[in-house]
């Protein structure tokens, strides 16, 4: 029986989608964790979405409900994070079962690509596990996420990813941010020679994007825009922290000014547009921009 929203009933988005960035040889991937964030990312000029949950933990597997609805609202490709928990990237047998089940479900609900990573206890790529996961992912493209930044030998790890068949790797250059890790990112891109996409990510802002792109020779980059948003709750219990959240690509508005999604013009849409000002001068200049990138 065919599930509603399954990939067989939808036309897949083209990869890359080709907006300001792609037209100039650059592709921008934006990490989001909600339907509203995904819609605003597309409005802001993103070429691809990385969909996940638990961004405060570095990103975990999103619910299939979120994926299903996101696919109904956006046309750009949606790559789904496969990570059963926060913390390290050394997984138990039961966690591996969960990852395999999540990959199958993500494909069923229309994922355009999958994102995951796994390491051995001594900091090497877990080749056996990655091979088994890639086999389930196919024919979709696969990205090795920032578990790469925890490997023992980045240059050797890159060759391992090539051998395994990963299409791209996300990295901050094994440093606190892509800017600090720029020398290693450049070395990785030079070594890759186009055989795999090395995608800088981590701390990218409109102020350092040009330097990162020019200094690395990267053709794709990864970013997210975080903005704390006040809760709409009127009743609150002082000292209770369970409801504190950080939303992506959402304006911080008083409840009286909140509008339906279809009529919303997000401040963070303009945040993304500032990145495209580096890539395409024809993009309208943004004003009153709250620039907060991680």
ZIVEN-V265444 format. One line per field, one symbol per residue. phi: phi as a letter, one per 30 degrees, with the letter a starting at -180 (. if undefined). psi: psi as a letter, one per 30 degrees, with the letter a starting at -180 (. if undefined). burial: # if it has 24 or more other ideal C-beta (glycine too) atoms within 12 Angstrom, else .. Layout:
phi = ???
psi = ???
burial = ???
This chain:
phi = .dddidddcbddddcddicedddcicbcccdbbaddddddddddjdcacccabhddcjjbddddddeededdcbcddbccdcadadjdcccdddddedddddddddddcjecabbaaabddcicddddddddddedddcddbccddeedcddbeddddddddddjddabcacihbdadddceededddddddhidbdccdajidbddceedddddcidcbbbabbcbdbdddddcbcejdcdcdbbcchbdcbdedcdbeedcdcdedededddddddcadddedcbhcccbbb
psi = kkkkglffglkkkkjleibeeefggkkkkkklgleeeeeeeeefgkflkjkalhffggklkllfeeeeeeffflflkjkkkjjflabagjkleeeeeeeeeeeeeeeeggkflkklkkllfgglkieeeeeeeeeeekgllkkkagfefglejeeeeeeeeeefgkflkkkghhafleeegeeeeeeeeeeehgfkkjjkkjgklfffeeeeeeffgkfllklljkkkkklfkekljkfjgfgklklkhkkjkleffkllefgkjkefeeeeeeeffffjffkkkllhkjjjk.
burial = ....#.#..#..#.###.####.#.##############################..#####.#.######.############....#.#...##..##.##################....####.##..##.##..############..##.##.###.###########..###.##.###.##..#...###########.##.###.#############.#................######..............##############...#..#..######
